[in-house]
Amino acid sequence: MMEDSRPIIDTRESINAVGNMLAAVLKSGPQYPNHLADTYTDISRSIPSIIPSSQDATASYQRVCKAFLDNVIRVRGMPIKEISGSDEQQSQNVSSSGSHVAKIFDTLRPSITEQFEWCVENYRSQSNTYLNGQIGQFQAMLKEFLDQVPSGGTKDKAIKGSIAEIKKELRSLATWDRLFYTYKARSFPAEIEHIFVFAGNPLAAIWRYSDLDAQGEYQKTYNHQQRDGRVYAVRGCWAFEKGLMKVGPAGYLDAISRPSQELGCMCSLQWVTGVRRLPGDMITDKGRSELDRVTAVIPVERKPENKPQSAAADAGPRVPKSRVMRWFGFGGD
């Protein structure tokens, strides 16, 4: 959860001061040639004292990510809460990533650290862009109001009502960091999960679009709906090396952004770990031949051996069941 150390009363007083300044200008009208321009400048300059900076928001995000990272290191995997008995007070973090990740965790540490640093810097860059955009919207609203102020002032209720809207916008701007954090809260955990999944040597990933992408006030600069259902190959995976698969129409996974990287993205990936789960146009002739061969022998391999096999049966090639089943997706995907 994001921190917020700004005194509520100071923020409220500052916003009310802006409202009083605009009300006075509206009542009297401009008192000198540059009065309206100076009012715009004075209010614009007061914004940094009312809202948190992108640097402060990034520092808070970094602390949140560091706390999560510490838990990841402690449990050697993705942390989840485990409750002992019926007492929630006895809950503790455990790993949901399995023993395989725990065994190779030390080899993954450099990648995890690298993604921690990347996520913080990405947050810094995106938060700065987001904040500048929000400030720009507020300034456009402020300018539109000041452009309506006539000489000698006015009591027009419609124009006066704009002051309340400006204050409302400024109150929203004062909490921009909280909304921004909700857009980015999943980004670091998603990157860590990505590292752990890759440790299991997946072949491809199916993009799953989330309708939540279309929600929220932030104007998206991307359209992930067009990625929905597309299958992206993992470049250099073992199935490529063995000539069993080829890249499909969607291309490679590393050529696109990942879910949660872009601001507001709520999409996810469904991983493909077996050749038989790949679309037909991503399986080579060799892959199809091997898949047919493995499919044919699996029923025999799965039968319990109640009697010794004959010498003739031993003469044929054996399929290393556990590994091949896993390769081709018969051991669960």
Secondary structure, DSSP 8 states (H G I E B T S, - for coil): -----S-HHHHHHHHHHHHHHHHHHHHH--SSTTHHHHHHHHHHHHHHHHS--HHHHHHHHHHHHHHHHHHHHHHTS-EEEE--TT-GGG-EEEESSHHHHHHHHHHHHHHHHHHHHHHHHHHHHHHHHHHHHHHHHHHHHHHHHHHT--TT----HHHHHHHHHHHHHHHHHHTHHHHHHHHHTTHHHHHHHHHHHHTT---EEEEE--GGGG-SSS--S--GGGGTT-EEE-TT-HHHHTTSB---TT-BGGGS--TTTSTT---EEEEE-SGGGS-GGGB-HHHHHHHHHHHHHHHHHHS---S---HHHHHS----HHHHHHHHT-S--
